[in-house]
Amino acid sequence: MKHWMGRITRTLGLCSVLALGALPLTSRAALPPAVDGQPMPSLAPMLHKVTPAVVNISTKTRVPVRDPYFDDPLFRQFFGLPDTPRERTEQSLGSGVVVDAAKGYILTNNHVVGGADDITVTLQDGRNFKGTLIGTDPDTDVAVVQIKASGLQALPMADSSKLQVGDFVVAVGDPFGLGQTVTSGIVSALGRSGLGGTNYQNFIQTDASINPGNSGGALVNLRGELVGINSMIFSPSGASAGIGFAIPTNLSGEVMKQLIAHGKVQRGSLGVQTQDITPRIAKLLGVSNTEGVVVTRVSEGSPAAAAGIEPGDVLTTLNGKPLRDSDELRNSEGLLPLGSEVTLGLLREGKTRQVHATLAAEKLATVEGARLDPRLTGVSFSELSQSERSQGLAGVRVTAVQPGSIAARAGLQQGDVLIGIGNRRITSVRGLQALAGVRPRQLALAIADDQGMHYVLMN
């Protein structure tokens, strides 16, 4: 949950409904089929084709239960407690959209299925299927699930770049676990970013009601084409306040292709570190405005170096779009596919220039845990990306944890960030490699994750 002028909430959740008993039914007058000879407009024919492609997704996730006493092996040994990790099961509900009927591919949100141990997909006709997670991308909150089922119906994906503010849209999902629900509205804004929750954002904003449980559901145009995957809401109360956000299909579709092909997203990078321009920095650089970002470091062999970008340059535009701050540059990089050619406008010594660069995969140093300590066998580490470091993160990323390994049993998970070992701070793979051969009796890993900081202990 993030705060942004109120509460930004990912639309995933369960809700209990209190039955108040049977209520008397009141008859309601039906709308006439025509007025003055003109048929009444209805979305029913379009929705008849759309709703079978929108599915319910339920997940179960086993989460380790951490306790400062029960995690201590001496405490467990003293009281004769079993040396097995304690865990609880979390359940959640969300939605998804069938986008390939032949192969059973379903688009949804990472926060619906990411980390789940069991995924169940329920179709509109009531059939249930076990879902296989093809891949997730936390940075855009997109995930792909696959089911083996016959008779599926998929939604065609529209070109979301053609959306305009004021276009009518319809949201379909499973809010509060009540069952499939349809709401309608308009596109309220385009290109929303900086909302928290995901690293790369280009949201469609809509006033079509989106509520908890709608996550991963469809946002469609009046032709019944998929234009977005519902993801977040702005809400002071936790329910719809008329401001919802969907991931546009041009973005989710590109991510989906990479997840299906590689199981992960390969992003391109310019290979620069930047800083926002303040009036003081602008004066130091001799520039008149404070828009743009100043380059503080250029990685050797990077696309930026090949394009001739130097520290001290002020990047002002990317593909003609003004760059207002470092976050905007990072977001623009992350939303472009690997290999994209970009044109950058920059200022150097008061003169404007244009340079061209091709985004390339960032080369991150890696190390296998077995080379550091036998207890880390089955664990892989890598440097944090330039983007992560620009956000103030420090440490090394846990990129893989072999199931059943000592580290896995101790609670280490893929995606964790190692920030220290014992009382020594870890900021890079090189710093981590310096600890090779140092084998303390108890290995205490300081880990940062979405919940904060905790220790993973291994004997």
FIPARO-609090 format. One line per 2 residues: number of its first residue (from 1); their letters; for each residue x, y, z of C-alpha. Coordinates in steps of 0.1 Angstrom, whole numbers. Layout:
BEGIN
NUM> a> X,Y,Z; ...
END
This chain:
BEGIN
1> mk> 0,0,0; 14,34,-9
3> hw> 3,69,-1; -1,95,-27
5> mg> -25,124,-20; -46,97,-2
7> ri> -42,60,-6; -31,41,-36
9> tr> -42,5,-33; -35,-25,-55
11> tl> -69,-39,-62; -64,-73,-48
13> gl> -83,-86,-18; -111,-105,-2
15> cs> -141,-91,15; -166,-107,39
17> vl> -203,-100,32; -228,-101,61
19> al> -261,-116,50; -290,-96,64
21> ga> -317,-122,56; -342,-124,28
23> lp> -354,-91,15; -387,-86,-4
25> lt> -382,-82,-41; -397,-51,-57
27> sr> -407,-51,-94; -389,-26,-116
29> aa> -402,-13,-149; -381,-26,-178
31> lp> -365,-1,-202; -383,0,-235
33> pa> -365,-16,-264; -369,16,-284
35> vd> -377,53,-279; -392,72,-309
37> gq> -383,44,-331; -346,44,-321
39> pm> -332,13,-303; -319,19,-268
41> ps> -281,17,-267; -268,-13,-248
43> la> -233,-28,-240; -248,-62,-237
45> pm> -239,-75,-272; -203,-64,-267
47> lh> -200,-78,-232; -215,-111,-244
49> kv> -182,-116,-263; -159,-101,-236
51> tp> -170,-116,-203; -161,-153,-211
53> av> -124,-141,-215; -122,-126,-180
55> vn> -114,-152,-153; -112,-154,-115
57> is> -77,-162,-100; -73,-175,-65
59> tk> -39,-182,-50; -24,-198,-19
61> tr> 10,-187,-7; 30,-203,21
63> vp> 48,-176,41; 75,-184,67
65> vr> 67,-172,102; 96,-155,118
67> dp> 102,-152,155; 133,-141,173
69> yf> 131,-171,197; 119,-199,174
71> dd> 145,-188,147; 173,-193,172
73> pl> 187,-229,168; 199,-229,204
75> fr> 164,-221,216; 149,-248,195
77> qf> 174,-273,207; 169,-264,244
79> fg> 132,-269,241; 133,-299,218
81> lp> 115,-281,190; 117,-296,154
83> dt> 142,-280,131; 116,-272,104
85> pr> 105,-238,93; 71,-226,106
87> er> 48,-211,80; 13,-199,74
89> te> -9,-200,43; -22,-167,28
91> qs> -51,-167,3; -61,-140,-21
93> lg> -84,-134,-50; -79,-114,-82
95> sg> -88,-115,-119; -71,-122,-153
97> vv> -77,-120,-190; -74,-148,-216
99> vd> -53,-133,-244; -44,-166,-263
101> aa> -72,-192,-264; -51,-218,-282
103> kg> -22,-218,-258; -42,-208,-227
105> yi> -22,-177,-218; -37,-153,-193
107> lt> -26,-118,-185; -28,-106,-149
109> nn> -9,-86,-123; 23,-96,-106
111> hv> 8,-88,-72; -20,-112,-79
113> vg> 1,-143,-86; 38,-134,-78
115> ga> 52,-157,-52; 21,-179,-51
117> dd> 25,-216,-44; -9,-226,-59
119> it> -29,-208,-86; -65,-217,-94
121> vt> -82,-202,-125; -120,-202,-126
123> lq> -137,-195,-159; -170,-178,-163
125> dg> -187,-212,-170; -176,-224,-136
127> rn> -147,-247,-147; -116,-247,-125
129> fk> -80,-252,-137; -46,-253,-121
131> gt> -26,-223,-134; 11,-225,-143
133> li> 31,-193,-137; 50,-185,-169
135> gt> 67,-154,-156; 62,-122,-137
137> dp> 76,-87,-139; 73,-68,-106
139> dt> 87,-36,-122; 55,-32,-143
141> dv> 32,-54,-122; 25,-77,-151
143> av> 24,-116,-150; 14,-144,-174
145> vq> -3,-176,-163; -11,-206,-185
147> ik> -39,-231,-182; -47,-262,-202
149> as> -83,-259,-212; -105,-263,-242
151> gl> -132,-239,-254; -114,-208,-242
153> qa> -123,-174,-256; -96,-147,-258
155> lp> -98,-109,-261; -81,-91,-290
157> ma> -56,-65,-279; -60,-30,-291
159> ds> -33,-4,-298; -35,15,-265
161> sk> -15,44,-279; -47,54,-298
163> lq> -67,60,-266; -78,95,-260
165> vg> -90,112,-228; -128,110,-230
167> df> -130,76,-247; -156,53,-232
169> vv> -142,21,-215; -156,-8,-195
171> av> -139,-26,-166; -146,-63,-160
173> gd> -134,-83,-130; -143,-100,-97
175> pf> -144,-73,-70; -146,-84,-34
177> gl> -150,-120,-46; -186,-114,-54
179> gq> -184,-128,-89; -179,-112,-123
181> tv> -189,-76,-124; -190,-50,-151
183> ts> -186,-12,-146; -182,16,-172
185> gi> -167,50,-175; -143,71,-195
187> vs> -106,75,-199; -98,103,-174
189> al> -61,107,-181; -32,90,-199
191> gr> 5,85,-191; 1,86,-153
193> sg> 33,78,-134; 50,84,-100
195> lg> 22,67,-81; 43,42,-62
197> gt> 40,5,-61; 58,-3,-94
199> ny> 91,9,-109; 79,17,-144
201> qn> 45,33,-150; 25,46,-179
203> fi> -10,41,-164; -44,47,-180
205> qt> -66,65,-155; -103,58,-156
207> da> -134,65,-135; -149,31,-143
209> si> -153,16,-108; -124,-6,-99
211> np> -124,-23,-65; -104,-49,-45
213> gn> -104,-81,-65; -105,-63,-98
215> sg> -67,-66,-101; -57,-83,-134
217> ga> -91,-78,-149; -99,-63,-183
219> lv> -103,-27,-193; -120,-28,-228
221> nl> -131,-2,-254; -166,-2,-269
223> rg> -155,-26,-296; -147,-52,-269
225> el> -109,-49,-274; -85,-51,-245
227> vg> -69,-17,-238; -56,-22,-203
229> in> -51,-45,-173; -67,-31,-142
231> sm> -40,-27,-114; -45,1,-89
233> if> -70,25,-73; -67,58,-56
235> sp> -89,56,-25; -91,73,9
237> sg> -114,45,21; -101,13,3
239> as> -130,12,-21; -135,29,-55
241> ag> -134,67,-54; -137,71,-92
243> ig> -99,70,-99; -85,37,-111
245> fa> -54,28,-130; -48,2,-157
247> ip> -16,-9,-174; -20,-2,-212
249> tn> -19,-31,-236; 11,-18,-255
251> ls> 31,-21,-223; 16,-53,-209
253> ge> 17,-70,-244; 55,-62,-248
255> vm> 62,-76,-213; 40,-106,-220
257> kq> 61,-115,-251; 93,-114,-231
259> li> 79,-134,-202; 67,-161,-226
261> ah> 99,-162,-245; 124,-158,-217
263> gk> 105,-162,-184; 117,-127,-174
265> vq> 119,-92,-189; 152,-80,-203
267> rg> 154,-42,-201; 177,-19,-219
269> sl> 197,8,-202; 217,39,-213
271> gv> 243,32,-186; 242,66,-169
273> qt> 237,78,-134; 219,111,-131
275> qd> 209,138,-106; 180,163,-107
277> it> 190,198,-114; 186,223,-86
279> pr> 190,261,-90; 224,258,-74
281> ia> 235,231,-98; 220,250,-128
283> kl> 242,280,-118; 273,258,-115
285> lg> 267,243,-149; 258,277,-165
287> vs> 223,267,-176; 193,289,-174
289> nt> 166,264,-166; 162,237,-140
291> eg> 145,211,-162; 165,181,-173
293> vv> 189,158,-155; 226,161,-151
295> vt> 248,131,-159; 270,122,-129
297> rv> 285,90,-142; 288,71,-175
299> se> 294,34,-174; 324,21,-194
301> gs> 312,4,-227; 276,15,-222
303> pa> 253,29,-249; 257,64,-234
305> aa> 295,61,-237; 292,50,-273
307> ag> 269,80,-280; 295,104,-266
309> ie> 276,114,-234; 298,127,-207
311> pg> 295,136,-170; 283,171,-167
313> dv> 260,169,-197; 224,179,-191
315> lt> 199,156,-207; 168,176,-217
317> tl> 147,153,-239; 142,116,-248
319> ng> 126,110,-282; 114,146,-282
321> kp> 97,143,-248; 110,167,-221
323> lr> 128,151,-192; 119,169,-159
325> ds> 137,147,-134; 158,115,-130
327> de> 127,94,-122; 112,104,-156
329> lr> 144,93,-174; 144,60,-155
331> ns> 107,54,-162; 112,61,-199
333> eg> 142,37,-201; 123,9,-184
335> ll> 92,12,-206; 112,8,-238
337> pl> 121,-27,-252; 156,-39,-253
339> gs> 174,-27,-284; 153,5,-288
341> ev> 169,34,-306; 165,66,-287
343> tl> 173,103,-295; 185,124,-266
345> gl> 187,161,-265; 214,175,-242
347> lr> 232,207,-232; 269,209,-230
349> eg> 288,241,-222; 256,260,-231
351> kt> 252,244,-265; 224,221,-275
353> rq> 230,188,-292; 213,156,-302
355> vh> 228,122,-298; 215,87,-307
357> at> 219,56,-286; 206,20,-286
359> la> 194,6,-253; 215,-25,-243
361> ae> 212,-50,-215; 230,-39,-184
363> kl> 259,-61,-175; 256,-70,-138
365> at> 283,-88,-118; 272,-121,-103
367> ve> 286,-147,-79; 275,-181,-68
369> ga> 269,-186,-31; 288,-219,-30
371> rl> 320,-200,-37; 315,-179,-6
373> dp> 303,-204,20; 290,-240,17
375> rl> 258,-230,35; 250,-207,5
377> tg> 251,-235,-20; 222,-231,-44
379> vs> 220,-193,-40; 230,-168,-67
381> fs> 237,-131,-61; 240,-102,-85
383> el> 247,-65,-84; 217,-41,-82
385> sq> 208,-24,-114; 217,12,-122
387> se> 180,20,-118; 178,4,-84
389> rs> 209,23,-72; 195,55,-85
391> qg> 165,50,-61; 189,48,-31
393> la> 191,10,-28; 223,-6,-17
395> gv> 234,-42,-14; 233,-73,-37
397> rv> 202,-90,-51; 194,-127,-44
399> ta> 186,-139,-79; 180,-176,-72
401> vq> 175,-199,-42; 174,-236,-49
403> pg> 143,-253,-33; 153,-275,-4
405> si> 187,-258,1; 199,-248,35
407> aa> 193,-211,26; 157,-219,14
409> ra> 149,-237,46; 163,-208,66
411> gl> 139,-184,48; 161,-168,21
413> qq> 140,-160,-10; 146,-149,-46
415> gd> 143,-111,-48; 157,-104,-13
417> vl> 184,-78,-11; 214,-88,11
419> ig> 226,-57,29; 250,-72,54
421> ig> 266,-103,68; 270,-103,106
423> nr> 281,-68,114; 296,-61,80
425> ri> 278,-40,55; 275,-54,19
427> ts> 272,-29,-9; 285,-48,-40
429> vr> 293,-82,-53; 330,-74,-49
431> gl> 325,-67,-12; 306,-99,-9
433> qa> 334,-119,-26; 359,-105,-1
435> la> 341,-126,25; 349,-159,7
437> gv> 366,-183,31; 355,-165,62
439> rp> 332,-191,78; 316,-180,110
441> rq> 299,-206,132; 266,-189,125
443> la> 259,-172,92; 237,-141,99
445> la> 224,-125,67; 208,-91,70
447> ia> 181,-90,44; 159,-62,31
449> dd> 125,-70,15; 91,-55,11
451> qg> 84,-60,48; 115,-42,60
453> mh> 148,-57,74; 153,-91,91
455> yv> 180,-116,97; 183,-151,81
457> lm> 203,-174,103; 222,-205,91
459> n> 244,-228,111
END
